[in-house]
Amino acid sequence: MKRIHFIAGGDVQGVGLRWSAQEFAEALGLSGWIRNREDGMVEGEVQGADPKIKEFMKKLETGLGRAKIASLVQEARPVQESELGFNIRR
């Protein structure tokens, strides 16, 4: 089990990234969250089995929805035992 915090920059807001990320994460059986930031970037955390996390991050980097990712920063975070599902935060 692994958890990654990420911040994506580029053309990432208003292009379906959050909804596509939620759908893809749920299909992979991952938990976590994603949200728009006031600075125009998108931030989130994803948790699950290492191969599934890698698949999610690779897809995120190549662009989910109509997003065009120019930068993607990743950082390991502690696993959250009680988290269920993948949510879009406001």
C-alpha positions in Angstrom: 0.0 0.0 0.0 1.3 3.4 -1.0 0.1 7.1 -1.0 1.2 9.9 -3.3 0.5 13.6 -3.1 0.6 15.3 -6.5 0.3 18.8 -8.0 -0.3 19.2 -11.7 0.2 22.3 -13.7 -0.6 23.3 -17.2 -4.0 23.4 -18.8 -5.6 21.5 -16.0 -8.7 23.4 -14.8 -12.0 23.4 -16.7 -11.0 20.5 -18.9 -12.5 17.5 -17.1 -9.4 16.5 -15.3 -10.9 16.0 -11.8 -13.9 14.0 -13.1 -11.7 11.8 -15.3 -9.2 11.3 -12.5 -12.0 10.2 -10.2 -13.4 7.8 -12.8 -10.0 6.3 -13.5 -9.0 6.0 -9.8 -12.2 4.2 -9.0 -11.7 1.8 -11.9 -8.3 1.0 -10.5 -9.6 0.5 -7.0 -7.7 3.5 -5.6 -8.7 5.9 -2.9 -7.9 9.6 -2.4 -9.0 13.0 -3.5 -8.4 15.8 -6.1 -9.2 19.5 -6.2 -8.6 22.7 -8.1 -6.2 25.2 -6.4 -6.6 29.0 -6.5 -3.3 29.2 -8.4 -4.7 27.4 -11.4 -3.1 24.0 -10.6 -4.8 20.8 -9.6 -3.8 18.9 -6.4 -4.6 15.5 -5.0 -3.6 12.4 -3.3 -4.0 8.8 -4.5 -3.6 5.6 -2.4 -3.5 1.9 -3.2 -1.3 -0.9 -4.6 2.0 0.4 -6.0 1.4 -0.9 -9.6 -2.0 0.7 -9.7 -0.6 4.0 -8.4 2.0 3.9 -11.1 -0.6 3.3 -13.7 -2.7 6.2 -12.4 0.2 8.6 -12.3 1.3 7.7 -15.8 -2.2 8.3 -17.2 -2.4 11.6 -15.2 1.0 12.7 -16.7 -0.2 12.0 -20.3 -3.4 13.8 -19.7 -6.8 12.7 -18.4 -9.9 14.3 -19.9 -8.8 17.2 -22.1 -6.0 18.2 -19.7 -2.5 19.1 -20.9 -0.1 18.5 -18.1 3.0 20.8 -18.2 4.4 19.9 -14.8 3.7 17.1 -12.3 5.2 17.1 -8.8 4.9 13.9 -6.7 5.7 13.2 -3.1 5.1 10.1 -0.9 2.7 10.6 2.0 1.7 8.3 4.9 -1.1 5.8 4.1 -4.5 6.7 5.5 -6.1 3.5 6.8 -9.7 4.7 7.1 -10.1 6.4 3.7 -12.8 5.1 1.3 -13.3 6.0 -2.3 -11.8 8.8 -4.5 -13.4 12.2 -4.0 -13.5 15.5 -5.7 -13.0 18.3 -3.2 -14.0 21.9 -3.5 
